Amino acid sequence: METIEYIDSYFQQTMNEDERRVFEKKCEEDNAFAQEVAIYIMTRESLREELLQQKQAAWRIKNIIDELPFIPTLKKSLANRWITYVAAACLVLAASVYFFETNPSPKKLAENYIKTNYSNLSLTMDASRDSLQLGIDAYNNKEYDKALRLFNGIEKNDTQNSDAKKYAGITYMQKEEYDSALLQFDALSKMKGLFSNSGDFLKAVALMGRNKPGDRDKAKMLLQKVLSQKEEGSDKAEEWEKKL
């Protein structure tokens, strides 16, 4: 019988009395097996959900174990041994949950930024032009394919239209088509004579969202450039540069 099936049969109470005694004796004498049992306990769905919901699970683990139906049937020494193993595992899991929540990945940072800042596009001074306005309306209605057709159409007829490039890139990011977004933002970053240019910063956002090998370092370099040259997005760049 596979180890997991063997352990499960104990807690499902499908063993007879002799088999249960053998199981408990094995737990007392075989440290490796006892640890496997501890892992089984920890990964039970009810315990796992509790751990994920409660940051202080390590301090509450004994109470959680006591609430599980099989604990009263175990020997006290055996239960204490399992509690020790599980508590150690909980400390690792709780620390991991805290670390990842307080240090989100580059991809998560980018996704949150896009969601917060680009759920809708605002009007600009150039947005009075019909095609650009229609593209913005389509974007705000989450008709991203239609918005792209309009923005790309504007670009084709007016290669110096910075808004069309920016909006097309943002739309591609909403569709998680980061390669296409990067092409737009790269072209935007190279445009001269703009009062404000967010191309480098948005390239960093797209790289963080794409999150391929090497993208993190490229994004960090771009954020450092944004900071050093005080480009658009420098406030957020300062915050993110410390986290990458």
C-alpha positions in Angstrom: 0.0 0.0 0.0 1.3 3.5 -0.9 2.3 5.6 2.1 -0.3 8.2 1.5 -3.0 5.6 1.2 -1.7 3.9 4.4 -1.8 7.1 6.4 -5.2 8.1 4.9 -6.7 4.7 5.9 -5.7 5.4 9.5 -7.5 8.7 9.7 -10.4 7.5 7.7 -10.7 4.8 10.5 -10.7 1.9 8.0 -8.0 0.0 9.9 -8.8 -2.7 12.5 -7.5 -2.4 16.0 -4.3 -4.3 15.4 -3.4 -2.3 12.3 -4.0 0.9 14.2 -1.6 -0.2 16.9 1.1 -1.1 14.3 0.5 2.4 12.7 0.9 4.2 16.0 4.0 2.2 17.0 5.6 3.0 13.6 4.9 6.7 14.2 6.7 6.5 17.6 9.7 4.6 16.3 10.2 5.9 12.8 10.9 9.6 12.6 10.8 9.8 8.8 7.3 8.2 8.8 6.1 10.5 11.6 7.2 13.4 9.5 5.2 12.1 6.5 2.2 11.8 8.7 2.7 15.4 9.9 2.8 16.6 6.3 -0.4 14.7 5.6 -2.0 16.5 8.5 -0.8 19.9 7.4 -2.1 19.5 3.9 -5.6 18.4 4.9 -7.9 21.0 3.3 -9.4 22.2 6.5 -6.0 22.9 8.1 -4.6 24.4 4.9 -7.5 26.8 4.6 -7.1 27.9 8.2 -3.4 28.5 7.7 -3.9 30.6 4.6 -6.6 32.7 6.3 -4.7 33.2 9.6 -1.3 34.7 9.7 -0.9 33.6 13.3 -1.5 30.0 12.5 1.8 29.0 14.1 0.6 30.2 17.5 -2.8 28.6 17.1 -1.8 25.3 15.6 -2.4 23.3 18.8 -6.0 24.5 18.9 -6.5 23.6 15.2 -5.1 20.1 15.7 -7.3 19.6 18.8 -10.4 20.4 16.6 -9.6 17.7 14.1 -11.7 14.5 14.8 -8.8 12.0 15.0 -6.7 13.7 17.7 -8.7 12.4 20.7 -8.0 8.8 19.5 -4.2 9.3 19.5 -1.8 8.8 22.3 -0.8 12.0 24.0 2.9 11.5 23.2 2.1 10.8 19.6 -0.1 13.9 19.2 2.6 16.1 20.8 5.2 14.7 18.4 2.9 15.5 15.4 2.1 19.0 16.8 5.9 19.7 16.9 6.4 18.7 13.3 3.3 20.6 12.0 4.1 23.7 14.0 7.5 23.9 12.4 5.9 23.5 9.0 3.4 26.2 9.9 6.1 28.6 10.7 7.6 28.2 7.3 4.3 28.5 5.6 3.2 31.5 7.6 6.5 33.2 6.9 6.2 32.4 3.2 2.7 33.8 3.0 3.8 37.0 4.8 6.9 37.4 2.5 4.9 37.0 -0.7 2.2 39.4 0.5 4.6 42.1 1.6 7.0 41.5 -1.4 4.7 40.9 -4.4 6.3 39.7 -7.6 7.0 42.1 -10.4 4.1 40.6 -12.4 1.8 41.2 -9.5 3.0 44.8 -9.1 2.4 45.4 -12.8 -1.1 43.8 -12.8 -2.2 45.8 -9.8 -0.9 49.0 -11.4 -2.7 48.4 -14.7 -5.9 47.5 -12.8 -5.7 50.6 -10.6 -4.6 53.2 -13.2 -5.9 51.9 -16.5 -9.3 50.4 -15.9 -10.5 53.5 -17.9 -8.7 55.9 -20.2 -9.2 59.6 -19.6 -9.7 62.2 -22.2 -6.7 64.2 -23.4 -6.4 67.5 -25.2 -6.1 65.5 -28.4 -9.0 63.2 -27.7 -11.4 65.5 -29.5 -10.5 63.8 -32.7 -13.2 61.3 -33.5 -11.2 58.1 -34.0 -9.2 58.6 -30.9 -12.3 59.3 -28.9 -14.0 56.2 -30.3 -11.0 54.2 -29.4 -11.1 55.5 -25.8 -14.8 54.7 -25.6 -14.3 51.2 -26.9 -11.5 50.7 -24.4 -13.6 51.9 -21.5 -16.3 49.5 -22.5 -13.7 46.7 -22.5 -14.0 46.2 -26.2 -10.2 45.9 -26.5 -10.0 44.4 -30.0 -12.2 47.3 -31.4 -10.1 49.8 -29.4 -6.9 48.4 -31.0 -8.2 48.6 -34.5 -9.0 52.3 -33.9 -5.7 53.2 -32.2 -3.6 51.2 -34.7 -5.5 52.9 -37.5 -4.6 56.3 -36.1 -1.0 55.3 -35.8 -0.9 54.1 -39.4 -2.1 57.5 -40.7 -0.2 59.6 -38.1 3.0 58.0 -37.0 3.7 60.9 -34.6 0.5 60.4 -32.6 1.9 59.7 -29.2 -1.5 59.1 -27.6 -2.4 56.4 -30.1 0.9 54.6 -29.4 0.4 54.9 -25.6 -3.2 53.8 -25.7 -2.5 50.9 -28.1 0.3 49.7 -25.7 -2.0 49.9 -22.7 -4.7 48.0 -24.5 -2.2 45.3 -25.4 -1.3 45.0 -21.7 -5.0 44.6 -20.8 -5.0 41.7 -23.2 -1.7 40.4 -21.7 0.0 40.7 -25.1 3.1 42.2 -23.6 5.4 41.7 -26.7 3.1 44.0 -28.7 2.8 46.4 -25.8 6.6 46.7 -25.7 6.8 47.6 -29.3 4.4 50.4 -28.8 6.1 51.7 -25.7 9.5 51.4 -27.2 8.4 53.6 -30.2 6.8 56.0 -27.7 10.0 56.3 -25.6 11.9 57.4 -28.7 9.6 60.2 -29.7 11.2 63.6 -29.3 9.7 66.9 -28.3 6.9 65.6 -26.1 6.0 67.7 -23.0 5.9 64.4 -21.0 6.9 60.9 -22.1 5.8 57.8 -20.2 7.4 55.4 -22.7 10.3 54.1 -20.6 8.1 53.7 -17.5 5.4 51.8 -19.4 8.1 49.6 -21.0 9.1 48.7 -17.4 5.5 47.9 -16.5 5.1 45.7 -19.6 8.4 43.9 -18.9 7.3 43.3 -15.3 3.9 42.0 -16.5 5.5 39.7 -19.1 7.9 38.4 -16.5 10.2 36.4 -18.7 13.8 35.5 -17.7 15.8 38.7 -17.7 12.7 41.0 -17.8 13.1 41.9 -14.1 16.6 43.2 -14.6 15.6 45.1 -17.8 12.6 46.7 -15.9 14.8 47.7 -13.0 17.3 49.4 -15.4 14.4 51.3 -17.1 13.1 52.4 -13.7 16.5 53.7 -12.7 16.6 55.7 -16.0 13.1 57.1 -15.3 14.4 58.2 -11.8 17.7 59.6 -12.9 16.1 61.6 -15.8 12.9 62.5 -13.8 10.7 61.1 -16.5 7.0 60.5 -16.2 6.3 57.8 -13.7 9.3 58.6 -11.5 7.3 58.4 -8.2 6.2 54.9 -8.9 9.6 54.0 -10.3 11.2 55.0 -7.0 8.9 52.7 -5.1 9.3 49.7 -7.4 13.0 50.0 -8.0 13.5 49.1 -4.3 11.4 46.0 -4.7 13.0 44.5 -7.8 
